[in-house]
Amino acid sequence: MIWGSVSLSFTDILWGFLALCFLVAFCAHKISQHLPIRYKTFRVYVLFQDLIRYGKTKQSLKREDWLRAFDVPKRWFWHFYAISVGWNSLLLIFYLNFIFQQQSYPSWLTVILDILAGLPSTDSQVPQLSTVLVLVLLCVHSLRRLLECLFVSVFSDGAIHLVQYVFGTGTLLSQLDWFHVGGSALFIGASLIQHQSMVLLARLRTGKSGTVETLAHRVPEGGGFKLVSCPHYFAELLIYVSLSLVFGGLSLTWWLVVFYVLFNQALAAQLCHDLYMSKYESYPRGRKAFIPFVL
């Protein structure tokens, strides 16, 4: 699709649509908080809340039994990252073979990329090093999150909606530029913040020996939690911003992905923040939900 002088791929349209959906959902949630109590028993309201909530924010929602048929365990999050590690590693291998061995992509991959157009083509303005760096950083991020899900996080019996589960899955060095260094530095910093946050959350349920002592929810403290209720969600946004920076800010697709992550994580953070504020009277009122000092 051509829009003005900008050519939009299927992937651009898809990410833009998903970003818009979560922006609408975020706004709808903020508005729903001011509705009279009687409206909160309406089926449309319950269906909407059931769709956007997961984990601890879903436990207090009064739902009909048939809606629970669409619940899957929150611990299944690791599936997303396992698939991501495999897919991005495969793309990285094929791309490096294309650069150094001049080997063409497999026909099945060419068809997929032609449809999605989500990766810069060889005649793109984006340097090859940017693509390699993004794929490497995506592999690192996915692998780290996979290991955290399997060996660090302590999941309760919380559930996520089935819909959320489906949407969740030498020559190069000469091209090195400031945005490669800056983007990589931001990626590393954001990854450290996210890992620290996941460790702090896990410690709320484990003892000094590391064994799980409780599955109850507690108020997180320290690290990024001093500023926001969900620093791990904010770090997720920074990670995707860093990948767009590595692309030199030239990839429209990745900026649409950033907007999708922004609205997706903002909604999730707001739901958690609302729960903390309503459940704990001593919860710090100065904390923001998602972005320090802003939201």
Secondary structure by P-SEA (a helix, b strand, c coil): cccccccccaaaaaaaaaaaaaaaaaaaaaaaaaccccccccaaaaaaaaaaccccccccccccccccccccccccaaaaaaaaaaaaaaaaaaaaaaacccccccaaaaaaaaaccccccccccccaaaaaaaaaaaaaaaaaaaaaaccccccccccccaaaaaaccccccccccaaaaaaaaaaaaaaaaaaaaaaaaaaaccccccccccccccccccccccccccaaaaaaaaaaaaaaaaaccccaaaaaaaaaaaaaaaaaaaaaaaaaaaccccccccccccccccc
